Amino acid sequence: MRDDFVPFDIARMFLGTQPTLFYLEIVFRTCLVHACSLLLLRWTGGRACRSSRRGM
């Protein structure tokens, strides 16, 4: 094992060794994909409701 590696190091497990900007990019991409998914679900859900009303 390497000398600088400490198993079960809480700070390394939760904060990591990457720069802060890397984590901000991950948060931004996650929010963007989540927003796109919600918009797509709302758009397709609205179309499904409109098409089911025509048969009544």
N, C-alpha and C positions, 0 to 999 in steps of 0.2 A: 504494500500500500504506500501511497505517497505520504510524505511527512506533513504537507499542508492540508490534507484532507481529514476532516473530523466527522465521523459518522454521527448521524442524528443531530446535526447542528441546526438548531431551530431558526436562527437568523438566515442561514444559507437556504433552508428548505422553503421558508415563506417569503423572504425578500430576494433571494437569488444573488447572482453576481453580475447580472446584466445592468446596463445604464438605465436610469429612470425613464428616459425618452422611449426606450424599447417597450416598457410596460405601458406607457401612455398610448403608444401606437396600437398595442393589443386592445386596450380599452376602447379606443376610437373605432377600430375595425369591428369589434364585437357590437358596439352600439349601432354602427352603420348597417351591419347585416341584420340585426334585430329589427331596426326600423323598416328596412326594405321588406323583411318577412311579414311584419304586421300590415304594411300597406298592401302587399300582395294578397294577404288573407282577407283583408277588408274588401278589396276590389273584387276578388273572385266570389266571396260570400255574398256581396251585393248583387252580382250577376245571377247567382244561383237562386236567390230569393225572388228576383224579378221573373226569372224564367219559370219558377214553380207556380207563381200567381197566375200566369196566362192560362194554365190548364183548368183553373177553377171557374 
